[in-house]
Amino acid sequence: MNQLHIIWALLVFPYFAISANSDHFSEINLTPFIESLETKNPNTNFELIENSKDFQNKNLEYFNFGFVKNDIWLKVSSKHIPNSNVNKQFLWIKAHNIDSIDFYYYQDGNLISEFSGHKTPNSLKKLPHRNYIFELPNFDPNSELYFKIHSEISLQFSISLTNELNLRSSDYFWQWIYGLFFGSLAMIIIYNFAISLFVRDINYIYYIGYVIFFGLGQLSLLGFWSYFFVSDSYHWKRIGISLFFSICLVFFINFANSFLKLKKRMPWFYRYSIVLTGLCIGNILLSLFGGIRYASIGVTWLSIIICISLVGVLIWGVKHKIRSFYYFTLAFILLLLSAIVYSLLKFGILPSNVFLEEMLFPVVSLADITVFSFALAERIHILRQEKDNAMAQVANLYRERKISRDILMQSLPKSVPRIDGLYVQIFILPMKDVGGDFYEFHSPNARELGMVLCDVSGHGIPASLISAMGKVAFTTQKENVFSPKRVLEGMNRVLFGNCNPQYLTASYLYLNASSKVWRFGRAGHPSAYLQRQTGEIIKVHPKGKIMGAFPEIQIEELTYPVEPKDRVLLLSDGVLESFDPNGLMYGEQRILEFLRVNQHLPTYLFKQALIQDLESFSKRDIKEWDDDITFIFLELL
């Protein structure tokens, strides 16, 4: 015998043991022998009922009155109750949600009445039970037993005659069955809650809410809610089914929308589902404030409408071969069939029985919830695959960017041309491994220097490629090194039509140590700054459009005489457009202030001092900035 057989034997052995030890293990279904009468007047007295000729026997195995508005009277003749030597026999009404049950019988010629139902607190019942149990009394021979039953919700039940051992063994068996069912729900909830803490997916919140309130609805439907949790509260006993299942529908609608991504895929249905959610919330309020009959009818109709509404959505998803729709469709078919059958039972269209009442929803819902759980597990698998693919793409992109950065950095000048009496410091830091800033020199002799600093719009590999084109364009202008105007206009002619939709800005500086002149040109680039020995700072801002966007551009050329201890700062917009945590920009005024404060700073310390000032302002390491950072500092010694 394998382990599964052993476990099953341990589960069911007590049940069969009790049954085998009872010589009178029996249960008689009295329902086929019971006559029924529906009264429209709630104040009809017992004498009129007792003498009524309108009782009918429909020979049913299971009563199904649906959402009946009136009182139901039942009559059982004593001739249908067999004699037994069992000390105690019980009339067992197999229902869980009846508002009131009045039991009438004659004893020694006197009319005796007993009461049960939701209106009677469990503490006042003679035999508390999740069903309704009356001990068979010593009633007068040849008399009848009467039941007056009233319920605001759908009414389905049977009445049996049983003994104490059969009642206990039946309770034991069903409690094991329902223990397994609710235990399975609890495990599903705990498992998916643990997963939700890691994946932080809203689908799990909707799913867990759906399962929790479905479980609470089942507790209400099967009588456990009223028996164990709110045994003495008439209000909470009667609203459990409509309240919990209405909340369950709210979570189900949101789960369907989120899991199937209907807001993006089917906006019209998403808007329609908001209306359905509003109706469910309205039904919740109706339940809470006492409209239990209409709330019960409402939750039944809402279940049908939601199921029918989803049919077209799922057909669309399956036709488009969307994987998530397959799982949902399988679970939905189970849910749809059970909801339709259950709704037809509640409205009295289909004949009912114990299995359909007790086990239809538990069996189907557990299968349904399990399929949804598998769907979420599949979703995690898909998300993990997408994450792995995304990480692989990021790794590939990082490698490509690193290669591009290496190419760009290696293409920059390895050294600065030697010009008599000139000191140069350069700092360049591309954004996120690759950027669009670059610089280049040309020096025909030891007295002349032409220098260009460019910034390509955008970032990444495209900007790096445009930077390479810009370097090539500069090499075509070496014969014009003495003229910023000719260099920049010539570079534009080479670049135009080859870098759309991107463009370049540039700043060009020419120094002639023999003729003692500085010459500046600018093509849409930030200003240059010329600082004299006296401390005077000249903002050099000649006119000029960006390069690569127009067939021809006009560049203004400005000339300044060279003076001892002149300092020049060329920079890209990444320096000026750095921000502090409050969104304040570094800007031109801070550059000017930095130059004034550090007028006498030793030349070799200038680069590090400017980097420290930028980091102090932005409150972060310069490597974390969102733009390329480039500046060139020159000083005549």
Secondary structure, DSSP 8 states (H G I E B T S, - for coil): --HHHHHHHHHHHHHHHHHHT-TT--EEE-GGG-EEEEES-TT--HHHHHT-S--B----SSEEEES--SEEEEEEEGGGS-----S-EEEEE--S--SEEEEEEEETTEEEEEEESTTS-GGG-SS--SSEEEE-----TT-EEEEEEE-SS-EEE-EEEEEHHHHHHHHHHHHHHHHHHHHHHHHHHHHHHHHHHHH--HHHHHHHHHHHHHHHHHHHHTTHIIIIISTT-HHHHHHHHHHHHHHHHHHHHHHHHHHTTHHHH-HHHHHHHHHHHHHHHHHHHHHHTT-HHHHHHHHHHHHHHHHHHHHHHHHHHHHTT-HHHHHHHHHHHHHHHHHHHHHHHHTTSS---HHHHHHHHHHHHHHHHHHHHHHHHHHHHHHHHHHHHHHHHHHHHHHHHHHHHHHHHHHS-SS----TTEEEEEEEE-GGG--SEEEEEEEEETTEEEEEEEEESS-HHHHHHHHHHHHHHHHTTGGGTT-HHHHHHHHHHHHTTTSTT--EEEEEEEEETTTTEEEEEEEB---EEEE-TTS-EEEE------BSSSS-----EEEEE--TT-EEEEE-HHHHT-B-TTS-B-HHHHHHHHHHHTTTS-GGGHHHHHHHHHHHHHTS-GGG-SS-EEEEEEEE-
